[in-house]
């Protein structure tokens, strides 16, 4: 691709029960260094939830496209709507409870032009912890990126975090997420591998998020993560387990590395993970858990302005 050409960029955010955090992420998008190349910011609101008048005033912008959908169908359905609306050459997808570093989209766009990748993922970083639960969950974040580091650039599903991903228009138009799907970032990643679409991780494209401060919310997230393979395997004829495999020696080395630096938190994190695993085994198979309907985390939406 030619770096001199001004490619059009679309940004999409699916939301449900939007709060003041939506204003935070939108203003971090409005302040992007490549704002002149962003042709639209598409926000789709799921279900019968509404954005308050106060927040609407805060997020007003001539590039903002706001769409309401009366039927509550879940995040995957709303991402499909974003893809249908988006007109850019590159579609950046993010969440309503994050903050992007001012050059995040520039870094992704530059990597896309240099590599020709059809799918790109930024680096997600937790905001400074405010509670002990968040401090323990930082162990999980450190563990994931230690695994990524030890894999030495090898593609894996862990690094494709839906808080900040980007798809070329050629790839995004081929994606139609099943509406009952919960783990849509993993689905998009696996689809790229199956379709031989190049995936690139962009470590200097920074996206900040807040870990849950409530154990109930963490367990809900953890169960969803543990169910990712079974959630996605329903929609592929190929054996996709190969895209989830991480060598055991890598897992052990990564955990030992994190444990040495934070032994007490690491042990607490293991207790959290074990309890979440037990819950995943004995949880009831409710209609909500078998659908793509959102289960909103409240504590992750408490985002203070970054200094």
Number of C-alpha atoms within 10 A of each C-alpha: 9 8 11 7 8 10 15 16 25 25 25 26 24 24 27 21 18 20 18 20 21 26 20 23 24 26 18 19 22 19 14 19 16 17 17 11 16 22 18 22 25 22 24 22 25 25 19 12 16 17 16 12 8 9 15 15 10 14 17 14 14 9 14 17 15 13 16 16 15 12 11 17 17 23 26 23 21 27 23 18 19 24 23 12 16 23 16 19 16 25 27 26 22 22 20 25 27 27 32 25 20 20 19 24 27 17 18 26 25 13 17 23 15 12 13 16 19 20 26 26 26 26 20 25 18 17 18 13 16 11 12 12 19 21 18 22 23 21 22 18 14 17 21 17 17 19 21 20 13 14 14 9 10 10 17 21 17 16 24 25 19 19 23 26 26 30 25 21 20 12 19 21 13 11 17 15 20 17 18 19 23 25 21 23 23 24 23 23 27 24 17 19 16 13 11 10 18 15 22 24 22 20 15 14 23 22 24 21 22 22 27 23 22 16 14 12 17 20 19 16 16 19 18 17 14 14 14 19 17 12 20 20 15 10 13 12 7 9 8 19 12 10 17 13 10 15 9 9 9 16 16 11 15 20 19 15 15 17 16 10 11 13 14 11 19 22 14 15 19 14 12 18 18 12 13 22 16 11 15 17 9 8 12 9 8 8 9 11 16 12 16 21 21 19 13 14 18 14 14 18 21 17 19 12 9 10 3
